[in-house]
Amino acid sequence: MRILKATLLVCLCFFTYIQVQAHALWIETATYGKLGTAHDVKVFYGEFALNERDAPENGTRM
């Protein structure tokens, strides 16, 4: 009975792991700047490691 429970738990965890996906937020900005002056800052949502950026949904402002 313990083996059956353990096997079912492992299978449940494995199939849950396959379906889970996560995205990341990251910020890109210039490496230099002057105090008191504006510069561009870009915020991205997607997969950083693959350099894939997702488009925001309609109505989402960034």
PDB file of N, CA, C and O in Angstrom:
ATOM      1  N   MET A   1       0.815  -1.195   0.000  1.00  0.00           N
ATOM      2  CA  MET A   1       0.000   0.000   0.000  1.00  0.00           C
ATOM      3  C   MET A   1       0.864   1.266   0.000  1.00  0.00           C
ATOM      4  O   MET A   1       0.539   2.247  -0.670  1.00  0.00           O
ATOM      5  N   ARG A   2       1.966   1.235   0.758  1.00  0.00           N
ATOM      6  CA  ARG A   2       2.861   2.386   0.796  1.00  0.00           C
ATOM      7  C   ARG A   2       3.495   2.628  -0.564  1.00  0.00           C
ATOM      8  O   ARG A   2       3.685   3.774  -0.970  1.00  0.00           O
ATOM      9  N   ILE A   3       3.821   1.549  -1.269  1.00  0.00           N
ATOM     10  CA  ILE A   3       4.438   1.681  -2.591  1.00  0.00           C
ATOM     11  C   ILE A   3       3.448   2.290  -3.574  1.00  0.00           C
ATOM     12  O   ILE A   3       3.825   3.122  -4.400  1.00  0.00           O
ATOM     13  N   LEU A   4       2.200   1.886  -3.491  1.00  0.00           N
ATOM     14  CA  LEU A   4       1.173   2.429  -4.373  1.00  0.00           C
ATOM     15  C   LEU A   4       0.975   3.919  -4.114  1.00  0.00           C
ATOM     16  O   LEU A   4       0.889   4.697  -5.065  1.00  0.00           O
ATOM     17  N   LYS A   5       0.903   4.332  -2.859  1.00  0.00           N
ATOM     18  CA  LYS A   5       0.752   5.748  -2.519  1.00  0.00           C
ATOM     19  C   LYS A   5       1.956   6.561  -2.999  1.00  0.00           C
ATOM     20  O   LYS A   5       1.806   7.653  -3.549  1.00  0.00           O
ATOM     21  N   ALA A   6       3.134   6.015  -2.784  1.00  0.00           N
ATOM     22  CA  ALA A   6       4.346   6.720  -3.210  1.00  0.00           C
ATOM     23  C   ALA A   6       4.399   6.848  -4.724  1.00  0.00           C
ATOM     24  O   ALA A   6       4.787   7.896  -5.240  1.00  0.00           O
ATOM     25  N   THR A   7       4.019   5.810  -5.436  1.00  0.00           N
ATOM     26  CA  THR A   7       4.009   5.832  -6.897  1.00  0.00           C
ATOM     27  C   THR A   7       2.999   6.851  -7.415  1.00  0.00           C
ATOM     28  O   THR A   7       3.303   7.613  -8.332  1.00  0.00           O
ATOM     29  N   LEU A   8       1.819   6.870  -6.844  1.00  0.00           N
ATOM     30  CA  LEU A   8       0.807   7.844  -7.251  1.00  0.00           C
ATOM     31  C   LEU A   8       1.257   9.272  -6.962  1.00  0.00           C
ATOM     32  O   LEU A   8       1.017  10.170  -7.769  1.00  0.00           O
ATOM     33  N   LEU A   9       1.898   9.490  -5.833  1.00  0.00           N
ATOM     34  CA  LEU A   9       2.402  10.818  -5.493  1.00  0.00           C
ATOM     35  C   LEU A   9       3.482  11.271  -6.481  1.00  0.00           C
ATOM     36  O   LEU A   9       3.485  12.422  -6.916  1.00  0.00           O
ATOM     37  N   VAL A  10       4.378  10.381  -6.825  1.00  0.00           N
ATOM     38  CA  VAL A  10       5.439  10.709  -7.786  1.00  0.00           C
ATOM     39  C   VAL A  10       4.832  11.036  -9.150  1.00  0.00           C
ATOM     40  O   VAL A  10       5.241  12.000  -9.797  1.00  0.00           O
ATOM     41  N   CYS A  11       3.867  10.242  -9.584  1.00  0.00           N
ATOM     42  CA  CYS A  11       3.205  10.492 -10.874  1.00  0.00           C
ATOM     43  C   CYS A  11       2.480  11.829 -10.862  1.00  0.00           C
ATOM     44  O   CYS A  11       2.563  12.579 -11.835  1.00  0.00           O
ATOM     45  N   LEU A  12       1.778  12.140  -9.791  1.00  0.00           N
ATOM     46  CA  LEU A  12       1.073  13.408  -9.677  1.00  0.00           C
ATOM     47  C   LEU A  12       2.048  14.576  -9.723  1.00  0.00           C
ATOM     48  O   LEU A  12       1.806  15.564 -10.417  1.00  0.00           O
ATOM     49  N   CYS A  13       3.133  14.469  -8.997  1.00  0.00           N
ATOM     50  CA  CYS A  13       4.145  15.536  -9.008  1.00  0.00           C
ATOM     51  C   CYS A  13       4.778  15.686 -10.382  1.00  0.00           C
ATOM     52  O   CYS A  13       5.029  16.804 -10.830  1.00  0.00           O
ATOM     53  N   PHE A  14       5.036  14.580 -11.049  1.00  0.00           N
ATOM     54  CA  PHE A  14       5.659  14.628 -12.370  1.00  0.00           C
ATOM     55  C   PHE A  14       4.743  15.305 -13.380  1.00  0.00           C
ATOM     56  O   PHE A  14       5.188  16.168 -14.137  1.00  0.00           O
ATOM     57  N   PHE A  15       3.478  14.928 -13.400  1.00  0.00           N
ATOM     58  CA  PHE A  15       2.552  15.511 -14.372  1.00  0.00           C
ATOM     59  C   PHE A  15       2.233  16.969 -14.046  1.00  0.00           C
ATOM     60  O   PHE A  15       1.970  17.758 -14.953  1.00  0.00           O
ATOM     61  N   THR A  16       2.252  17.329 -12.787  1.00  0.00           N
ATOM     62  CA  THR A  16       2.074  18.728 -12.411  1.00  0.00           C
ATOM     63  C   THR A  16       3.284  19.538 -12.858  1.00  0.00           C
ATOM     64  O   THR A  16       3.134  20.664 -13.333  1.00  0.00           O
ATOM     65  N   TYR A  17       4.462  18.985 -12.713  1.00  0.00           N
ATOM     66  CA  TYR A  17       5.690  19.667 -13.109  1.00  0.00           C
ATOM     67  C   TYR A  17       5.709  19.933 -14.610  1.00  0.00           C
ATOM     68  O   TYR A  17       6.178  20.990 -15.033  1.00  0.00           O
ATOM     69  N   ILE A  18       5.221  19.023 -15.411  1.00  0.00           N
ATOM     70  CA  ILE A  18       5.217  19.180 -16.866  1.00  0.00           C
ATOM     71  C   ILE A  18       4.335  20.352 -17.283  1.00  0.00           C
ATOM     72  O   ILE A  18       4.671  21.068 -18.227  1.00  0.00           O
ATOM     73  N   GLN A  19       3.217  20.560 -16.599  1.00  0.00           N
ATOM     74  CA  GLN A  19       2.254  21.571 -17.001  1.00  0.00           C
ATOM     75  C   GLN A  19       2.552  22.954 -16.432  1.00  0.00           C
ATOM     76  O   GLN A  19       1.927  23.926 -16.855  1.00  0.00           O
ATOM     77  N   VAL A  20       3.467  23.074 -15.506  1.00  0.00           N
ATOM     78  CA  VAL A  20       3.765  24.356 -14.876  1.00  0.00           C
ATOM     79  C   VAL A  20       4.728  25.139 -15.758  1.00  0.00           C
ATOM     80  O   VAL A  20       5.735  24.612 -16.229  1.00  0.00           O
ATOM     81  N   GLN A  21       4.396  26.405 -15.971  1.00  0.00           N
ATOM     82  CA  GLN A  21       5.273  27.282 -16.730  1.00  0.00           C
ATOM     83  C   GLN A  21       5.386  28.603 -15.969  1.00  0.00           C
ATOM     84  O   GLN A  21       4.433  29.052 -15.332  1.00  0.00           O
ATOM     85  N   ALA A  22       6.533  29.197 -16.044  1.00  0.00           N
ATOM     86  CA  ALA A  22       6.734  30.475 -15.375  1.00  0.00           C
ATOM     87  C   ALA A  22       7.365  31.467 -16.341  1.00  0.00           C
ATOM     88  O   ALA A  22       8.130  31.089 -17.229  1.00  0.00           O
ATOM     89  N   HIS A  23       7.042  32.710 -16.160  1.00  0.00           N
ATOM     90  CA  HIS A  23       7.627  33.782 -16.941  1.00  0.00           C
ATOM     91  C   HIS A  23       8.370  34.710 -15.994  1.00  0.00           C
ATOM     92  O   HIS A  23       8.267  34.589 -14.773  1.00  0.00           O
ATOM     93  N   ALA A  24       9.101  35.616 -16.561  1.00  0.00           N
ATOM     94  CA  ALA A  24       9.893  36.526 -15.749  1.00  0.00           C
ATOM     95  C   ALA A  24       9.669  37.961 -16.209  1.00  0.00           C
ATOM     96  O   ALA A  24       9.328  38.215 -17.365  1.00  0.00           O
ATOM     97  N   LEU A  25       9.864  38.876 -15.296  1.00  0.00           N
ATOM     98  CA  LEU A  25       9.918  40.300 -15.612  1.00  0.00           C
ATOM     99  C   LEU A  25      11.376  40.720 -15.517  1.00  0.00           C
ATOM    100  O   LEU A  25      12.078  40.351 -14.575  1.00  0.00           O
ATOM    101  N   TRP A  26      11.825  41.491 -16.495  1.00  0.00           N
ATOM    102  CA  TRP A  26      13.175  42.025 -16.388  1.00  0.00           C
ATOM    103  C   TRP A  26      13.217  43.437 -16.926  1.00  0.00           C
ATOM    104  O   TRP A  26      12.399  43.829 -17.758  1.00  0.00           O
ATOM    105  N   ILE A  27      14.178  44.189 -16.440  1.00  0.00           N
ATOM    106  CA  ILE A  27      14.321  45.608 -16.764  1.00  0.00           C
ATOM    107  C   ILE A  27      15.619  45.804 -17.523  1.00  0.00           C
ATOM    108  O   ILE A  27      16.668  45.286 -17.140  1.00  0.00           O
ATOM    109  N   GLU A  28      15.529  46.565 -18.613  1.00  0.00           N
ATOM    110  CA  GLU A  28      16.725  46.943 -19.363  1.00  0.00           C
ATOM    111  C   GLU A  28      16.823  48.461 -19.372  1.00  0.00           C
ATOM    112  O   GLU A  28      15.836  49.159 -19.603  1.00  0.00           O
ATOM    113  N   THR A  29      18.011  48.956 -19.121  1.00  0.00           N
ATOM    114  CA  THR A  29      18.265  50.391 -19.136  1.00  0.00           C
ATOM    115  C   THR A  29      19.717  50.619 -19.555  1.00  0.00           C
ATOM    116  O   THR A  29      20.509  49.678 -19.619  1.00  0.00           O
ATOM    117  N   ALA A  30      20.048  51.844 -19.831  1.00  0.00           N
ATOM    118  CA  ALA A  30      21.424  52.175 -20.219  1.00  0.00           C
ATOM    119  C   ALA A  30      22.359  51.948 -19.039  1.00  0.00           C
ATOM    120  O   ALA A  30      21.950  52.052 -17.882  1.00  0.00           O
ATOM    121  N   THR A  31      23.599  51.640 -19.336  1.00  0.00           N
ATOM    122  CA  THR A  31      24.573  51.399 -18.271  1.00  0.00           C
ATOM    123  C   THR A  31      25.185  52.690 -17.745  1.00  0.00           C
ATOM    124  O   THR A  31      25.960  52.670 -16.788  1.00  0.00           O
ATOM    125  N   TYR A  32      24.844  53.795 -18.359  1.00  0.00           N
ATOM    126  CA  TYR A  32      25.366  55.082 -17.919  1.00  0.00           C
ATOM    127  C   TYR A  32      24.207  56.075 -17.833  1.00  0.00           C
ATOM    128  O   TYR A  32      23.144  55.844 -18.409  1.00  0.00           O
ATOM    129  N   GLY A  33      24.409  57.150 -17.133  1.00  0.00           N
ATOM    130  CA  GLY A  33      23.395  58.193 -17.013  1.00  0.00           C
ATOM    131  C   GLY A  33      23.917  59.321 -16.162  1.00  0.00           C
ATOM    132  O   GLY A  33      24.951  59.208 -15.503  1.00  0.00           O
ATOM    133  N   LYS A  34      23.179  60.416 -16.190  1.00  0.00           N
ATOM    134  CA  LYS A  34      23.560  61.573 -15.391  1.00  0.00           C
ATOM    135  C   LYS A  34      22.490  61.811 -14.341  1.00  0.00           C
ATOM    136  O   LYS A  34      21.300  61.634 -14.601  1.00  0.00           O
ATOM    137  N   LEU A  35      22.911  62.201 -13.187  1.00  0.00           N
ATOM    138  CA  LEU A  35      22.009  62.483 -12.089  1.00  0.00           C
ATOM    139  C   LEU A  35      21.088  63.647 -12.461  1.00  0.00           C
ATOM    140  O   LEU A  35      21.550  64.706 -12.886  1.00  0.00           O
ATOM    141  N   GLY A  36      19.800  63.437 -12.297  1.00  0.00           N
ATOM    142  CA  GLY A  36      18.825  64.499 -12.565  1.00  0.00           C
ATOM    143  C   GLY A  36      18.321  64.552 -13.995  1.00  0.00           C
ATOM    144  O   GLY A  36      17.492  65.407 -14.308  1.00  0.00           O
ATOM    145  N   THR A  37      18.787  63.671 -14.881  1.00  0.00           N
ATOM    146  CA  THR A  37      18.300  63.648 -16.258  1.00  0.00           C
ATOM    147  C   THR A  37      17.543  62.349 -16.504  1.00  0.00           C
ATOM    148  O   THR A  37      17.833  61.314 -15.903  1.00  0.00           O
ATOM    149  N   ALA A  38      16.572  62.430 -17.398  1.00  0.00           N
ATOM    150  CA  ALA A  38      15.748  61.256 -17.709  1.00  0.00           C
ATOM    151  C   ALA A  38      16.479  60.336 -18.687  1.00  0.00           C
ATOM    152  O   ALA A  38      17.271  60.794 -19.511  1.00  0.00           O
ATOM    153  N   HIS A  39      16.208  59.048 -18.589  1.00  0.00           N
ATOM    154  CA  HIS A  39      16.702  58.087 -19.565  1.00  0.00           C
ATOM    155  C   HIS A  39      15.668  56.979 -19.722  1.00  0.00           C
ATOM    156  O   HIS A  39      14.786  56.822 -18.877  1.00  0.00           O
ATOM    157  N   ASP A  40      15.777  56.218 -20.792  1.00  0.00           N
ATOM    158  CA  ASP A  40      14.801  55.176 -21.110  1.00  0.00           C
ATOM    159  C   ASP A  40      15.000  53.951 -20.229  1.00  0.00           C
ATOM    160  O   ASP A  40      16.124  53.509 -19.989  1.00  0.00           O
ATOM    161  N   VAL A  41      13.882  53.415 -19.755  1.00  0.00           N
ATOM    162  CA  VAL A  41      13.862  52.173 -19.000  1.00  0.00           C
ATOM    163  C   VAL A  41      12.804  51.289 -19.651  1.00  0.00           C
ATOM    164  O   VAL A  41      11.665  51.715 -19.838  1.00  0.00           O
ATOM    165  N   LYS A  42      13.179  50.062 -19.994  1.00  0.00           N
ATOM    166  CA  LYS A  42      12.255  49.134 -20.642  1.00  0.00           C
ATOM    167  C   LYS A  42      11.998  47.950 -19.719  1.00  0.00           C
ATOM    168  O   LYS A  42      12.929  47.372 -19.158  1.00  0.00           O
ATOM    169  N   VAL A  43      10.718  47.596 -19.567  1.00  0.00           N
ATOM    170  CA  VAL A  43      10.324  46.452 -18.745  1.00  0.00           C
ATOM    171  C   VAL A  43       9.756  45.401 -19.682  1.00  0.00           C
ATOM    172  O   VAL A  43       8.866  45.692 -20.480  1.00  0.00           O
ATOM    173  N   PHE A  44      10.268  44.175 -19.588  1.00  0.00           N
ATOM    174  CA  PHE A  44       9.844  43.089 -20.460  1.00  0.00           C
ATOM    175  C   PHE A  44       9.257  41.952 -19.643  1.00  0.00           C
ATOM    176  O   PHE A  44       9.605  41.753 -18.479  1.00  0.00           O
ATOM    177  N   TYR A  45       8.363  41.213 -20.276  1.00  0.00           N
ATOM    178  CA  TYR A  45       7.726  40.042 -19.679  1.00  0.00           C
ATOM    179  C   TYR A  45       7.897  38.893 -20.655  1.00  0.00           C
ATOM    180  O   TYR A  45       7.561  39.039 -21.831  1.00  0.00           O
ATOM    181  N   GLY A  46       8.400  37.775 -20.213  1.00  0.00           N
ATOM    182  CA  GLY A  46       8.588  36.625 -21.099  1.00  0.00           C
ATOM    183  C   GLY A  46       9.645  35.684 -20.553  1.00  0.00           C
ATOM    184  O   GLY A  46       9.825  35.557 -19.341  1.00  0.00           O
ATOM    185  N   GLU A  47      10.339  35.027 -21.469  1.00  0.00           N
ATOM    186  CA  GLU A  47      11.400  34.081 -21.125  1.00  0.00           C
ATOM    187  C   GLU A  47      12.750  34.757 -21.364  1.00  0.00           C
ATOM    188  O   GLU A  47      13.186  34.897 -22.507  1.00  0.00           O
ATOM    189  N   PHE A  48      13.406  35.174 -20.284  1.00  0.00           N
ATOM    190  CA  PHE A  48      14.660  35.899 -20.400  1.00  0.00           C
ATOM    191  C   PHE A  48      15.756  35.053 -21.041  1.00  0.00           C
ATOM    192  O   PHE A  48      16.492  35.541 -21.899  1.00  0.00           O
ATOM    193  N   ALA A  49      15.871  33.802 -20.636  1.00  0.00           N
ATOM    194  CA  ALA A  49      16.950  32.942 -21.123  1.00  0.00           C
ATOM    195  C   ALA A  49      16.856  32.707 -22.623  1.00  0.00           C
ATOM    196  O   ALA A  49      17.878  32.541 -23.289  1.00  0.00           O
ATOM    197  N   LEU A  50      15.639  32.692 -23.162  1.00  0.00           N
ATOM    198  CA  LEU A  50      15.441  32.469 -24.594  1.00  0.00           C
ATOM    199  C   LEU A  50      15.257  33.765 -25.363  1.00  0.00           C
ATOM    200  O   LEU A  50      15.087  33.745 -26.582  1.00  0.00           O
ATOM    201  N   ASN A  51      15.290  34.893 -24.661  1.00  0.00           N
ATOM    202  CA  ASN A  51      15.078  36.218 -25.237  1.00  0.00           C
ATOM    203  C   ASN A  51      13.735  36.294 -25.968  1.00  0.00           C
ATOM    204  O   ASN A  51      13.635  36.910 -27.029  1.00  0.00           O
ATOM    205  N   GLU A  52      12.710  35.667 -25.396  1.00  0.00           N
ATOM    206  CA  GLU A  52      11.360  35.713 -25.945  1.00  0.00           C
ATOM    207  C   GLU A  52      10.541  36.679 -25.117  1.00  0.00           C
ATOM    208  O   GLU A  52      10.416  36.518 -23.903  1.00  0.00           O
ATOM    209  N   ARG A  53       9.988  37.675 -25.769  1.00  0.00           N
ATOM    210  CA  ARG A  53       9.197  38.688 -25.083  1.00  0.00           C
ATOM    211  C   ARG A  53       7.738  38.528 -25.466  1.00  0.00           C
ATOM    212  O   ARG A  53       7.401  38.475 -26.649  1.00  0.00           O
ATOM    213  N   ASP A  54       6.870  38.451 -24.461  1.00  0.00           N
ATOM    214  CA  ASP A  54       5.434  38.336 -24.697  1.00  0.00           C
ATOM    215  C   ASP A  54       4.825  39.725 -24.798  1.00  0.00           C
ATOM    216  O   ASP A  54       5.221  40.643 -24.080  1.00  0.00           O
ATOM    217  N   ALA A  55       3.857  39.868 -25.699  1.00  0.00           N
ATOM    218  CA  ALA A  55       3.151  41.129 -25.829  1.00  0.00           C
ATOM    219  C   ALA A  55       2.121  41.240 -24.711  1.00  0.00           C
ATOM    220  O   ALA A  55       1.471  40.251 -24.373  1.00  0.00           O
ATOM    221  N   PRO A  56       1.963  42.427 -24.133  1.00  0.00           N
ATOM    222  CA  PRO A  56       0.944  42.581 -23.091  1.00  0.00           C
ATOM    223  C   PRO A  56      -0.454  42.450 -23.692  1.00  0.00           C
ATOM    224  O   PRO A  56      -0.669  42.766 -24.862  1.00  0.00           O
ATOM    225  N   GLU A  57      -1.391  41.985 -22.885  1.00  0.00           N
ATOM    226  CA  GLU A  57      -2.763  41.835 -23.339  1.00  0.00           C
ATOM    227  C   GLU A  57      -3.414  43.207 -23.528  1.00  0.00           C
ATOM    228  O   GLU A  57      -2.923  44.207 -23.005  1.00  0.00           O
ATOM    229  N   ASN A  58      -4.498  43.249 -24.263  1.00  0.00           N
ATOM    230  CA  ASN A  58      -5.222  44.503 -24.460  1.00  0.00           C
ATOM    231  C   ASN A  58      -5.650  45.068 -23.112  1.00  0.00           C
ATOM    232  O   ASN A  58      -6.116  44.338 -22.237  1.00  0.00           O
ATOM    233  N   GLY A  59      -5.488  46.356 -22.962  1.00  0.00           N
ATOM    234  CA  GLY A  59      -5.872  47.005 -21.713  1.00  0.00           C
ATOM    235  C   GLY A  59      -4.769  47.041 -20.686  1.00  0.00           C
ATOM    236  O   GLY A  59      -4.924  47.692 -19.652  1.00  0.00           O
ATOM    237  N   THR A  60      -3.665  46.371 -20.927  1.00  0.00           N
ATOM    238  CA  THR A  60      -2.552  46.374 -19.980  1.00  0.00           C
ATOM    239  C   THR A  60      -1.610  47.513 -20.318  1.00  0.00           C
ATOM    240  O   THR A  60      -1.165  47.650 -21.457  1.00  0.00           O
ATOM    241  N   ARG A  61      -1.313  48.320 -19.329  1.00  0.00           N
ATOM    242  CA  ARG A  61      -0.384  49.427 -19.546  1.00  0.00           C
ATOM    243  C   ARG A  61       0.883  49.159 -18.760  1.00  0.00           C
ATOM    244  O   ARG A  61       0.841  48.664 -17.634  1.00  0.00           O
ATOM    245  N   MET A  62       1.986  49.484 -19.354  1.00  0.00           N
ATOM    246  CA  MET A  62       3.271  49.312 -18.693  1.00  0.00           C
ATOM    247  C   MET A  62       3.998  50.628 -18.659  1.00  0.00           C
ATOM    248  O   MET A  62       5.112  50.705 -18.140  1.00  0.00           O
TER     249      MET A  62
END
